[in-house]
Amino acid sequence: MKDDPLNYEFVSQRDRISIDVSDIREVVENCRSDVAWTELPLSAKLRVLIKERLAQLEAENKQAQEESRS
């Protein structure tokens, strides 16, 4: 099995959705300037941004929980 950092191989059909991104497409496409970003398809860019934001929220929640315990 080849390297699959975005886990595309394990996505079942029921986990796929269609959304209208016409109002944010340009922002997503241009939010980074590195060559690797320009090579990614829009769907991969959206997955990266969503995963990064979820990780950020998770870290914030963990920090808030730790602060509330002290």
C-alpha positions as CSV (number, residue, x, y, z in Angstrom):
1,M,0.0,0.0,0.0
2,K,1.4,3.4,-0.9
3,D,1.7,6.4,1.4
4,D,-1.6,8.0,1.9
5,P,-1.2,11.0,4.3
6,L,-4.8,12.3,3.7
7,N,-6.4,8.8,4.2
8,Y,-8.2,8.9,0.9
9,E,-8.0,5.1,0.6
10,F,-10.2,4.6,3.7
11,V,-13.0,7.0,2.9
12,S,-16.3,5.3,2.4
13,Q,-19.0,6.7,0.1
14,R,-21.2,7.6,3.1
15,D,-18.4,9.9,4.4
16,R,-18.4,12.0,1.3
17,I,-20.4,15.1,0.9
18,S,-20.9,17.8,-1.8
19,I,-20.6,21.4,-0.7
20,D,-20.6,24.7,-2.6
21,V,-17.3,26.4,-2.1
22,S,-17.7,29.0,-4.8
23,D,-17.6,31.8,-2.3
24,I,-14.3,30.6,-0.7
25,R,-12.5,28.9,-3.5
26,E,-10.2,31.8,-4.3
27,V,-9.4,32.4,-0.7
28,V,-8.5,28.7,-0.2
29,E,-6.5,28.6,-3.4
30,N,-4.5,31.7,-2.4
31,C,-4.1,31.3,1.3
32,R,-0.6,29.8,0.9
33,S,2.1,30.7,-1.6
34,D,4.3,27.5,-1.5
35,V,4.6,25.3,-4.5
36,A,3.3,22.2,-2.7
37,W,0.0,24.1,-2.0
38,T,-0.5,25.0,-5.6
39,E,-0.1,21.4,-6.6
40,L,-2.8,20.1,-4.3
41,P,-6.3,19.7,-5.6
42,L,-9.0,21.9,-4.0
43,S,-10.4,18.9,-2.0
44,A,-7.0,18.2,-0.4
45,K,-6.5,21.9,0.4
46,L,-9.9,21.9,2.2
47,R,-9.0,18.7,4.1
48,V,-5.7,20.2,5.2
49,L,-7.3,23.5,6.4
50,I,-10.2,21.6,8.2
51,K,-7.7,19.2,9.9
52,E,-5.5,22.1,11.0
53,R,-8.4,24.1,12.4
54,L,-9.7,21.0,14.3
55,A,-6.3,20.4,15.8
56,Q,-6.1,24.0,16.8
57,L,-9.6,23.8,18.5
58,E,-8.6,20.6,20.2
59,A,-5.5,22.2,21.6
60,E,-7.4,25.2,22.8
61,N,-10.0,23.0,24.5
62,K,-7.3,20.9,26.2
63,Q,-5.6,24.0,27.4
64,A,-8.9,25.4,28.8
65,Q,-9.6,22.2,30.6
66,E,-6.2,22.2,32.2
67,E,-6.6,25.8,33.2
68,S,-10.0,25.1,34.8
69,R,-8.4,22.3,36.9
70,S,-5.8,24.6,38.4
